[in-house]
Amino acid sequence: MVEINAKLVSELRNSTGAGFVDCKNALIEANGNIEKAVTILKKKGAATAVKKIGREANEGIIEYYIHGGGRIGVLLELNCETDFVAKNSEFKKLARDICMHIAAASPLYISRESVPMDVVSNEKEIAGAQALGKPQHAIDKIVEGKLDKWYQQNCLLEQSFVKDQERTMNDYITAAIAMIGENIRVGRFVRFQIGE
């Protein structure tokens, strides 16, 4: 049996951002093989990511991205559970990717829950007006469908990730939670564009 020392655990922790105990257990299971331990952590992480989503995330970083020769800029607050993860290169890459997505896709809100009720009411009213003349049950379905599409266009977590159209931003962040091993959430963002 291979001895699992603190240096080996630290090396795995630095490369994955996973917790100390998780890294040690993965190394024991992989008999000291770092590559196998990374695979074990990824498999276990996907199953536990959903559990981590509810945990407090009060640490993190402010990331920025400037695009188009200084014509578009994004500031993002991305939160995690520990300052250790906030300094992790994978977490910083995630923040950078989210900033680039915001610059390209121009979301207005983080999620459905963050959209003000007056905005939702206004969008429902517009969709209802466009469906006038149809039976009421059809109008209700049309309004619901148009509102869903509006959320997908305007809410960051529901947008298709610009670097991988097969996944939503929520899917991308959930995969990062699984890999890093901590809850991650978008705290807030602002997008600037010259002339807007």
C-alpha positions in Angstrom: 0.0 0.0 0.0 1.3 3.5 -1.0 1.8 6.0 1.8 -0.6 9.0 1.4 1.4 11.9 2.7 0.4 15.6 3.1 2.5 16.6 0.1 0.6 14.2 -2.2 -2.8 15.3 -0.8 -1.7 19.0 -1.3 -0.7 18.3 -4.9 -4.1 16.8 -5.7 -5.9 19.6 -3.8 -4.0 22.3 -5.7 -4.8 20.7 -9.1 -8.5 20.0 -8.3 -9.6 22.5 -5.6 -11.3 19.6 -3.8 -11.3 19.4 0.0 -8.5 17.8 2.0 -10.4 14.8 3.2 -11.9 14.2 -0.3 -8.4 14.3 -1.8 -7.0 12.0 0.8 -9.8 9.4 0.4 -9.5 9.6 -3.4 -5.7 9.0 -3.2 -6.3 6.0 -0.9 -8.9 4.6 -3.3 -6.5 5.2 -6.2 -3.5 3.7 -4.4 -1.6 6.9 -4.6 -2.1 7.4 -8.4 -2.9 11.1 -8.9 -4.6 10.7 -12.3 -6.9 8.0 -11.0 -7.6 10.1 -7.9 -8.7 13.1 -10.2 -11.1 10.8 -12.0 -12.5 9.5 -8.7 -13.0 13.0 -7.5 -14.8 14.0 -10.7 -17.2 11.0 -10.5 -18.0 11.6 -6.9 -18.2 15.4 -7.5 -20.9 15.0 -10.1 -23.1 13.1 -7.7 -22.6 15.5 -4.8 -22.8 18.8 -6.7 -26.5 19.0 -6.2 -26.0 18.7 -2.4 -23.4 21.5 -2.4 -25.7 24.0 -4.2 -27.5 24.8 -1.0 -24.4 25.6 1.1 -23.3 29.1 2.0 -20.9 30.8 -0.5 -19.5 33.9 1.2 -15.9 33.9 -0.3 -14.9 34.5 -3.9 -13.5 37.0 -6.3 -14.3 40.0 -8.4 -13.3 39.2 -12.0 -13.3 41.6 -15.0 -13.2 41.2 -18.7 -12.6 43.9 -21.4 -13.6 43.1 -25.0 -13.7 44.7 -28.4 -10.8 47.1 -27.9 -12.3 48.5 -24.7 -15.8 48.9 -26.0 -17.4 46.2 -23.7 -16.5 45.5 -20.1 -17.8 43.1 -17.5 -17.4 43.0 -13.7 -18.5 39.8 -12.0 -18.7 38.7 -8.3 -18.4 34.9 -8.2 -18.8 33.3 -4.8 -17.5 30.1 -3.3 -17.3 28.6 0.2 -13.6 29.1 1.0 -10.8 31.6 0.2 -8.6 28.5 -0.8 -11.0 27.8 -3.7 -11.2 31.5 -4.6 -7.5 31.4 -5.3 -7.7 28.2 -7.3 -6.9 28.4 -11.0 -10.0 26.4 -12.1 -12.2 28.8 -10.1 -10.5 31.8 -11.7 -11.0 30.2 -15.2 -14.7 29.7 -14.5 -15.0 33.4 -13.5 -13.2 34.4 -16.7 -15.5 32.2 -18.8 -18.6 33.6 -17.2 -17.3 37.2 -17.8 -16.7 36.4 -21.5 -20.2 34.9 -21.8 -21.8 38.0 -20.2 -19.8 40.2 -22.6 -21.1 38.2 -25.6 -24.6 37.2 -24.6 -25.7 40.4 -22.7 -27.9 38.8 -20.0 -30.0 41.2 -17.9 -30.5 39.0 -14.8 -28.8 36.1 -13.1 -31.9 33.8 -12.8 -35.7 33.7 -13.1 -35.9 34.4 -9.4 -33.9 37.7 -9.8 -36.2 39.2 -12.4 -38.4 41.9 -10.8 -42.1 41.1 -10.7 -43.0 44.2 -12.6 -40.8 43.1 -15.5 -42.4 39.6 -15.5 -45.9 41.2 -15.5 -44.9 43.4 -18.4 -43.6 40.4 -20.4 -46.8 38.4 -19.7 -48.9 41.4 -20.8 -46.9 41.7 -24.1 -47.2 38.0 -24.7 -50.9 38.0 -23.9 -51.6 40.9 -26.3 -49.8 39.0 -29.1 -52.1 36.0 -28.5 -55.4 37.9 -28.5 -58.2 36.3 -30.3 -57.2 32.7 -29.3 -59.1 30.6 -26.7 -58.1 31.4 -23.1 -56.4 28.0 -22.5 -54.3 28.6 -25.6 -53.4 32.1 -24.5 -52.2 30.8 -21.2 -49.9 28.3 -22.9 -48.6 30.9 -25.4 -47.8 33.3 -22.6 -46.0 30.6 -20.6 -44.0 29.5 -23.7 -43.0 33.1 -24.6 -42.1 33.8 -21.0 -39.9 30.7 -20.9 -38.2 31.8 -24.1 -37.7 35.3 -22.6 -36.0 33.8 -19.5 -33.7 31.8 -21.7 -32.6 34.9 -23.6 -32.3 37.2 -20.6 -31.3 35.2 -17.6 -27.6 34.2 -17.4 -28.1 30.8 -15.9 -30.6 29.8 -18.6 -28.6 31.0 -21.6 -26.7 28.6 -23.7 -23.0 28.9 -22.9 -21.3 30.8 -25.8 -18.3 28.4 -25.7 -20.5 25.2 -25.7 -24.0 25.7 -27.0 -25.1 22.2 -25.9 -24.9 23.4 -22.2 -26.6 26.2 -20.3 -24.6 28.4 -18.0 -26.3 26.6 -15.1 -25.0 23.3 -16.4 -21.5 24.7 -16.8 -21.4 26.1 -13.2 -22.9 22.8 -11.8 -20.1 20.9 -13.5 -17.6 23.3 -11.9 -19.2 22.7 -8.5 -18.8 18.9 -9.0 -15.1 19.3 -10.0 -14.1 21.9 -7.4 -16.1 20.4 -4.6 -17.7 23.6 -3.2 -20.9 25.6 -3.8 -20.4 28.3 -6.4 -22.8 31.0 -7.3 -22.9 34.2 -9.3 -23.3 37.0 -6.7 -23.8 39.8 -9.2 -22.5 41.3 -12.5 -22.6 44.4 -14.5 -22.0 44.8 -18.2 -20.9 48.1 -19.8 -20.9 48.9 -23.5 -19.9 52.1 -25.1 -23.0 53.9 -26.4 -25.5 52.0 -24.3 
